[in-house]
């Protein structure tokens, strides 16, 4: 690792007592962050909707693309920090391809997609799967809590940004909030699942890679689904887990359908 990154990490490795889930720190920070993300996304989305269609699409692409480098820089910092903490050995557990990581890649490629229909699919995915991932991570936050201020705040801010991006896509009209809109997202979701499974498999049983929590080598670490996998087997556990994610994304989409922005 370059010396400049080591110095940056050492200068920002501010220790803290790792917060407890559902402590005042967790609940107050989550409430404040989600409120700020929601209000800013609604305000921006409504202002963008007043623009002519071509200007709306152009401005929206710029906004989403701007979010991409921000997320990418945050992820690079986190990866370097964890690599440093792990004695300069890479831990595949933290490889950036979870459901909450996908929005970073989608924001980066969003302005490169020429067809409007495909951009709508990406925006709908950010609206449904992105918001679902953010809400569930904040609702069950052990993986967000570190004994360092920067890593802990990074985790919370990351998910606030996902909530902001997904809400903006819904309010601005970039996404498709109709019933058919959700079905059009599914090929992208299954492609991400296939990529996650390929990473987990290629990394091997000793690497501890668990992208999308569908490792073929050990039960899911997610509560409830771990017990299901231990009782029924890893493959049935994976299928039930993915079915639950799909059901959650469908419910999220139905909730968005009820709003009239």
C-alpha positions as CSV (number, residue, x, y, z in Angstrom):
1,X,0.0,0.0,0.0
2,X,1.4,3.5,-0.9
3,X,2.8,5.4,2.0
4,X,0.3,8.3,1.5
5,X,-2.6,5.9,2.1
6,X,-1.0,4.6,5.3
7,X,-0.5,8.1,6.6
8,X,-4.1,9.0,5.7
9,X,-5.5,6.0,7.5
10,X,-3.3,6.5,10.6
11,X,-4.3,10.2,10.7
12,X,-8.0,9.3,10.6
13,X,-8.1,6.1,12.7
14,X,-10.0,7.8,15.5
15,X,-10.9,5.1,18.0
16,X,-14.3,4.9,19.7
17,X,-16.3,2.3,21.7
18,X,-18.2,0.4,19.0
19,X,-21.8,1.5,19.3
20,X,-24.5,-1.0,20.3
21,X,-27.3,-1.8,18.0
22,X,-30.5,0.1,18.9
23,X,-28.5,2.4,21.3
24,X,-29.3,6.1,21.3
25,X,-26.3,6.6,19.0
26,X,-27.8,4.2,16.4
27,X,-31.4,5.3,16.7
28,X,-30.7,9.1,16.7
29,X,-28.2,9.0,13.9
30,X,-30.4,6.8,11.8
31,X,-33.5,9.0,12.3
32,X,-31.5,12.2,11.5
33,X,-29.8,10.7,8.5
34,X,-32.9,9.2,6.9
35,X,-34.9,12.4,7.5
36,X,-32.2,14.5,5.8
37,X,-31.9,12.0,2.9
38,X,-35.7,11.9,2.5
39,X,-36.3,15.6,2.6
40,X,-33.4,16.5,0.3
41,X,-34.4,13.8,-2.2
42,X,-38.0,15.0,-2.3
43,X,-36.9,18.7,-2.6
44,X,-34.5,17.9,-5.4
45,X,-36.7,15.4,-7.2
46,X,-39.7,17.9,-7.2
47,X,-37.5,20.7,-8.5
48,X,-36.1,18.5,-11.3
49,X,-39.6,17.4,-12.3
50,X,-40.4,21.1,-13.2
51,X,-37.8,21.0,-15.9
52,X,-38.4,20.0,-19.6
53,X,-38.0,16.3,-20.2
54,X,-34.6,16.5,-21.9
55,X,-33.2,18.9,-19.3
56,X,-34.6,16.6,-16.5
57,X,-32.9,13.6,-17.9
58,X,-29.6,15.4,-18.4
59,X,-29.6,16.9,-14.9
60,X,-30.6,13.6,-13.3
61,X,-27.8,11.8,-15.1
62,X,-25.3,14.3,-13.8
63,X,-26.6,14.0,-10.2
64,X,-26.5,10.2,-10.2
65,X,-23.1,10.2,-11.8
66,X,-21.9,12.6,-9.2
67,X,-23.0,10.2,-6.5
68,X,-20.9,7.4,-8.1
69,X,-17.4,8.9,-7.5
70,X,-18.4,9.9,-4.0
71,X,-19.4,6.3,-3.2
72,X,-16.3,5.0,-5.0
73,X,-14.0,7.2,-3.0
74,X,-15.7,6.2,0.3
75,X,-15.4,2.5,-0.7
76,X,-11.7,2.9,-1.6
77,X,-11.0,4.5,1.8
78,X,-12.9,1.7,3.6
79,X,-11.0,-1.0,1.6
80,X,-7.6,0.6,2.4
81,X,-8.5,1.0,6.1
82,X,-9.6,-2.6,6.5
83,X,-6.6,-3.9,4.5
84,X,-4.4,-1.9,6.9
85,X,-6.2,-3.2,10.0
86,X,-5.9,-6.8,8.8
87,X,-2.1,-6.6,8.6
88,X,-2.0,-5.9,4.9
89,X,-3.9,-9.1,4.1
90,X,-7.1,-8.9,2.1
91,X,-10.3,-10.2,3.7
92,X,-12.8,-11.3,1.1
93,X,-15.6,-10.8,3.4
94,X,-15.4,-7.0,2.6
95,X,-15.2,-7.3,-1.1
96,X,-17.5,-4.6,-2.5
97,X,-20.2,-6.5,-4.1
98,X,-23.1,-6.7,-1.8
99,X,-26.7,-5.5,-2.6
100,X,-25.7,-2.2,-0.9
101,X,-22.6,-2.0,-3.1
102,X,-24.4,-2.3,-6.5
103,X,-25.7,1.3,-6.5
104,X,-22.1,2.6,-6.6
105,X,-21.6,0.7,-9.9
106,X,-25.0,1.7,-11.3
107,X,-24.4,5.4,-10.6
108,X,-21.1,5.3,-12.4
109,X,-22.5,3.7,-15.5
110,X,-25.8,5.5,-15.5
111,X,-24.8,8.4,-17.9
112,X,-23.2,5.9,-20.2
113,X,-26.4,4.0,-20.9
114,X,-27.8,5.4,-24.2
115,X,-31.3,3.9,-24.2
116,X,-33.8,5.6,-22.0
117,X,-35.6,2.3,-21.2
118,X,-32.4,0.8,-19.7
119,X,-31.8,3.9,-17.6
120,X,-35.3,3.6,-16.3
121,X,-34.5,0.0,-15.3
122,X,-31.4,1.1,-13.4
123,X,-33.3,3.9,-11.7
124,X,-36.1,1.5,-10.7
125,X,-33.5,-0.9,-9.3
126,X,-32.0,1.9,-7.2
127,X,-35.4,2.9,-6.0
128,X,-36.4,-0.6,-4.9
129,X,-33.4,-2.8,-4.2
130,X,-31.2,0.2,-3.2
131,X,-33.7,1.5,-0.7
132,X,-34.5,-2.0,0.6
133,X,-30.8,-2.7,1.2
134,X,-30.3,0.6,3.0
135,X,-33.3,0.2,5.3
136,X,-32.5,-3.3,6.3
137,X,-28.9,-2.6,6.9
138,X,-29.9,0.3,9.2
139,X,-32.5,-1.8,10.9
140,X,-30.1,-4.6,11.6
141,X,-26.8,-2.7,12.1
142,X,-24.1,-5.0,13.6
143,X,-22.2,-4.8,10.4
144,X,-22.2,-1.0,10.5
145,X,-20.6,-0.7,13.9
146,X,-16.8,-0.4,14.2
147,X,-14.4,0.7,17.0
148,X,-13.4,3.6,14.7
149,X,-15.4,6.8,14.1
150,X,-14.5,7.0,10.4
151,X,-15.5,3.4,9.6
152,X,-18.8,3.7,11.6
153,X,-19.8,7.0,10.1
154,X,-18.8,5.7,6.7
155,X,-21.2,2.8,7.0
156,X,-24.1,5.0,8.1
157,X,-23.5,7.8,5.5
158,X,-23.2,5.1,2.8
159,X,-26.7,3.8,3.5
160,X,-28.2,7.3,3.9
161,X,-26.8,8.0,0.4
162,X,-28.5,4.9,-1.0
163,X,-31.8,6.0,0.6
164,X,-31.3,9.4,-0.9
165,X,-30.5,8.0,-4.4
166,X,-33.5,5.6,-4.4
167,X,-35.9,8.3,-3.2
168,X,-34.7,10.8,-5.7
169,X,-35.2,8.3,-8.5
170,X,-38.8,7.8,-7.4
171,X,-39.7,11.5,-6.9
172,X,-38.0,12.8,-10.0
173,X,-39.8,10.3,-12.2
174,X,-36.6,8.6,-13.4
175,X,-37.9,5.2,-12.2
176,X,-40.9,3.2,-13.3
177,X,-43.3,2.9,-10.4
178,X,-45.9,0.9,-12.3
179,X,-46.4,-2.8,-11.5
180,X,-44.5,-3.8,-14.7
181,X,-41.6,-1.7,-13.6
182,X,-40.6,-4.1,-10.9
183,X,-40.6,-7.1,-13.2
184,X,-38.2,-5.3,-15.6
185,X,-35.6,-5.0,-12.7
186,X,-35.5,-8.8,-12.1
187,X,-33.0,-9.7,-14.9
188,X,-30.5,-7.2,-13.4
189,X,-31.1,-8.6,-9.9
190,X,-30.5,-12.2,-11.0
191,X,-27.4,-11.1,-13.0
192,X,-26.0,-9.6,-9.8
193,X,-26.8,-12.8,-7.9
194,X,-25.0,-14.8,-10.5
195,X,-22.0,-12.5,-10.3
196,X,-22.0,-12.7,-6.5
197,X,-22.2,-16.5,-6.5
198,X,-19.4,-16.7,-9.0
199,X,-17.2,-14.5,-6.8
200,X,-18.0,-16.6,-3.7
201,X,-17.3,-19.8,-5.6
202,X,-14.0,-18.6,-7.2
203,X,-12.7,-17.2,-3.9
204,X,-13.0,-20.7,-2.4
205,X,-14.3,-22.1,1.0
206,X,-11.4,-20.6,3.0
207,X,-11.7,-17.0,1.7
208,X,-14.9,-16.2,3.6
209,X,-16.4,-14.4,0.6
210,X,-20.1,-14.0,1.1
211,X,-21.4,-11.7,-1.6
212,X,-25.2,-11.2,-1.4
213,X,-25.0,-13.7,1.5
214,X,-25.3,-16.6,-0.8
215,X,-22.0,-18.5,-0.3
216,X,-22.2,-22.1,-1.4
217,X,-19.8,-23.1,1.3
218,X,-21.5,-22.1,4.6
219,X,-24.9,-21.0,5.9
220,X,-25.9,-17.3,5.7
221,X,-24.9,-15.1,8.6
222,X,-28.2,-13.3,8.4
223,X,-30.5,-14.0,11.4
224,X,-33.4,-16.4,10.8
225,X,-31.9,-17.4,7.4
226,X,-28.9,-19.0,9.1
227,X,-31.2,-21.2,11.1
228,X,-33.2,-22.0,7.9
229,X,-30.0,-23.0,6.1
230,X,-28.8,-25.1,9.1
231,X,-32.1,-26.9,9.2
232,X,-32.8,-27.4,5.5
233,X,-29.3,-27.1,3.8
234,X,-27.4,-24.3,2.2
235,X,-29.1,-24.4,-1.2
236,X,-32.6,-24.3,0.1
237,X,-31.5,-21.5,2.5
238,X,-30.1,-19.5,-0.4
239,X,-33.3,-19.9,-2.4
240,X,-35.5,-18.9,0.6
241,X,-33.2,-15.9,1.3
242,X,-33.4,-14.7,-2.3
243,X,-37.2,-15.2,-2.3
244,X,-37.4,-13.0,0.8
245,X,-35.2,-10.3,-0.9
246,X,-37.5,-10.4,-3.9
247,X,-40.6,-10.1,-1.7
248,X,-39.0,-7.2,0.1
249,X,-38.2,-5.4,-3.1
250,X,-41.7,-6.0,-4.4
251,X,-43.2,-4.6,-1.2
252,X,-40.9,-1.6,-1.5
253,X,-42.1,-1.1,-5.1
254,X,-45.7,-1.3,-4.0
255,X,-45.1,1.4,-1.3
256,X,-43.6,3.7,-3.9
257,X,-46.6,3.1,-6.1
258,X,-48.9,4.6,-3.5
259,X,-47.2,8.0,-3.5
260,X,-48.2,10.8,-5.9
261,X,-45.3,13.2,-6.2
